[in-house]
Structures are given as C-alpha cells and as structure tokens.
C-alpha cells in the first residue's frame, strides 16, 4: 500500500457507515468544511449535548492520521 496509514480509509468508512458516534459526526462535519463551533451548534440544534472544545479533540485526532 502506498498510503502512509493503510488503516485510515477503513476507519473512515466504518465511521461513515455508523454515523451515530461523536467521532463519525465530527468526520462528516469536517468533510463538509464545518468548524468545531458550527458542529457544536448543529449538535445542540439536534438536541445532543456537545461542546465546541470537545470537537477539537476529535479534529486533532484526525490530523494525527495525516502524518
């Protein structure tokens, strides 16, 4: 495999297939170009308890895959 992280595509596909988790929702929001605060606003509007700073932790985790 030429990808630096061969598991990345598989992990992302699992998250997309099961979009109920916070990690999946953040991934989908990132793909839509939303900021952490915009994702938090959408979650609040949907009646989910979430904070923008918690979204950042997931975003940082995803950026780690880019290395």
DRENPA-3360 file (N, C-alpha, C; in nm, 2 decimals, always signed):
BEGIN
1 = XXXXXXXX = +0.08/-0.12/+0.00/+0.00/+0.00/+0.00/+0.09/+0.12/+0.00 ~ +0.05/+0.22/-0.08/+0.13/+0.34/-0.08/+0.08/+0.45/+0.02 ~ -0.03/+0.43/+0.08/-0.08/+0.52/+0.18/+0.01/+0.51/+0.31 ~ +0.04/+0.62/+0.36/+0.12/+0.62/+0.48/+0.05/+0.55/+0.60 ~ -0.08/+0.56/+0.60/-0.16/+0.49/+0.71/-0.26/+0.41/+0.64 ~ -0.24/+0.28/+0.62/-0.33/+0.19/+0.54/-0.46/+0.17/+0.61 ~ -0.47/+0.20/+0.74/-0.60/+0.18/+0.81/-0.69/+0.30/+0.80 ~ -0.64/+0.41/+0.76/-0.72/+0.54/+0.76/-0.85/+0.53/+0.68;
9 = XXXXXXXX = -0.84/+0.48/+0.56/-0.96/+0.47/+0.47/-1.06/+0.37/+0.54 ~ -1.01/+0.26/+0.59/-1.10/+0.16/+0.66/-1.17/+0.22/+0.78 ~ -1.10/+0.30/+0.86/-1.16/+0.36/+0.98/-1.26/+0.46/+0.94 ~ -1.22/+0.55/+0.84/-1.32/+0.65/+0.79/-1.45/+0.58/+0.74 ~ -1.43/+0.47/+0.66/-1.55/+0.41/+0.61/-1.64/+0.35/+0.72 ~ -1.58/+0.30/+0.82/-1.66/+0.25/+0.94/-1.73/+0.36/+1.00 ~ -1.67/+0.47/+1.02/-1.73/+0.59/+1.08/-1.85/+0.64/+1.00 ~ -1.83/+0.65/+0.87/-1.93/+0.69/+0.78/-2.05/+0.60/+0.78;
17 = XXXXXXXX = -2.02/+0.47/+0.78/-2.13/+0.37/+0.78/-2.21/+0.37/+0.91 ~ -2.15/+0.42/+1.02/-2.22/+0.42/+1.15/-2.21/+0.56/+1.21 ~ -2.29/+0.66/+1.15/-2.27/+0.80/+1.18/-2.33/+0.85/+1.31 ~ -2.37/+0.76/+1.40/-2.43/+0.80/+1.53/-2.32/+0.84/+1.63 ~ -2.20/+0.79/+1.61/-2.10/+0.83/+1.71/-2.05/+0.97/+1.70 ~ -1.99/+1.02/+1.81/-1.94/+1.16/+1.80/-1.83/+1.17/+1.70 ~ -1.74/+1.07/+1.69/-1.63/+1.07/+1.60/-1.68/+1.07/+1.46 ~ -1.78/+1.00/+1.43/-1.84/+0.99/+1.29/-1.90/+1.13/+1.26;
25 = XXXXXXXX = -1.97/+1.19/+1.35/-2.03/+1.32/+1.33/-1.93/+1.42/+1.30 ~ -1.82/+1.42/+1.37/-1.71/+1.52/+1.35/-1.65/+1.49/+1.21 ~ -1.62/+1.37/+1.18/-1.56/+1.34/+1.05/-1.65/+1.39/+0.94 ~ -1.78/+1.37/+0.95/-1.88/+1.42/+0.85/-1.88/+1.57/+0.84 ~ -1.88/+1.63/+0.96/-1.87/+1.78/+0.96/-1.75/+1.83/+0.90 ~ -1.63/+1.77/+0.93/-1.51/+1.81/+0.87/-1.51/+1.80/+0.72 ~ -1.57/+1.69/+0.67/-1.58/+1.67/+0.52/-1.67/+1.78/+0.46 ~ -1.76/+1.84/+0.54/-1.85/+1.95/+0.49/-1.78/+2.08/+0.51;
33 = XXXXXXXX = -1.67/+2.08/+0.57/-1.59/+2.21/+0.59/-1.64/+2.29/+0.71 ~ -1.71/+2.23/+0.81/-1.76/+2.30/+0.92/-1.65/+2.32/+1.03 ~ -1.66/+2.43/+1.10/-1.57/+2.45/+1.21/-1.62/+2.37/+1.33 ~ -1.54/+2.36/+1.44/-1.58/+2.30/+1.56/-1.70/+2.36/+1.62 ~ -1.71/+2.49/+1.62/-1.82/+2.56/+1.68/-1.95/+2.54/+1.59 ~ -1.93/+2.53/+1.46/-2.05/+2.50/+1.38/-2.10/+2.36/+1.40 ~ -2.01/+2.27/+1.42/-2.06/+2.13/+1.45/-2.13/+2.13/+1.59 ~ -2.08/+2.20/+1.68/-2.14/+2.21/+1.81/-2.28/+2.27/+1.81;
41 = XXXXXXXX = -2.29/+2.37/+1.73/-2.42/+2.43/+1.71/-2.52/+2.34/+1.65 ~ -2.48/+2.26/+1.54/-2.57/+2.16/+1.48/-2.61/+2.05/+1.58 ~ -2.51/+2.01/+1.66/-2.54/+1.91/+1.76/-2.64/+1.96/+1.86 ~ -2.63/+2.08/+1.91/-2.72/+2.14/+2.00/-2.86/+2.15/+1.94 ~ -2.87/+2.20/+1.82/-2.99/+2.21/+1.75/-3.06/+2.07/+1.73 ~ -2.98/+1.97/+1.73/-3.04/+1.83/+1.72/-3.07/+1.77/+1.86 ~ -3.05/+1.85/+1.96/-3.08/+1.80/+2.10/-2.97/+1.72/+2.16 ~ -2.85/+1.72/+2.10/-2.74/+1.65/+2.16/-2.65/+1.74/+2.24;
49 = XXXXXXXX = -2.60/+1.69/+2.35/-2.51/+1.77/+2.44/-2.37/+1.76/+2.39 ~ -2.31/+1.87/+2.35/-2.18/+1.87/+2.29/-2.12/+2.01/+2.31 ~ -1.99/+2.01/+2.31/-1.92/+2.14/+2.33/-1.82/+2.16/+2.22 ~ -1.80/+2.28/+2.17/-1.70/+2.30/+2.06/-1.56/+2.26/+2.10 ~ -1.52/+2.28/+2.22/-1.38/+2.24/+2.26/-1.37/+2.09/+2.26 ~ -1.47/+2.01/+2.28/-1.46/+1.87/+2.27/-1.45/+1.82/+2.13 ~ -1.51/+1.89/+2.04/-1.50/+1.86/+1.90/-1.35/+1.88/+1.85 ~ -1.28/+1.97/+1.91/-1.14/+2.00/+1.87/-1.06/+1.88/+1.90;
57 = XXXXXXXX = -1.09/+1.80/+2.01/-1.01/+1.68/+2.04/-1.02/+1.58/+1.93 ~ -1.14/+1.57/+1.87/-1.15/+1.47/+1.76/-1.08/+1.52/+1.64 ~ -1.09/+1.65/+1.61/-1.02/+1.71/+1.50/-0.87/+1.69/+1.51 ~ -0.82/+1.71/+1.63/-0.67/+1.69/+1.65/-0.64/+1.54/+1.62 ~ -0.72/+1.45/+1.67/-0.70/+1.31/+1.64/-0.70/+1.28/+1.49 ~ -0.78/+1.34/+1.42/-0.79/+1.32/+1.27/-0.66/+1.37/+1.21 ~ -0.62/+1.49/+1.25/-0.50/+1.55/+1.20/-0.37/+1.46/+1.22 ~ -0.38/+1.38/+1.33/-0.27/+1.29/+1.36/-0.26/+1.18/+1.25;
65 = XXX = -0.37/+1.15/+1.19/-0.37/+1.05/+1.08/-0.30/+1.10/+0.95 ~ -0.29/+1.23/+0.94/-0.23/+1.30/+0.82/-0.08/+1.29/+0.82 ~ -0.02/+1.25/+0.93/+0.13/+1.24/+0.94/+0.18/+1.11/+0.89;
% end
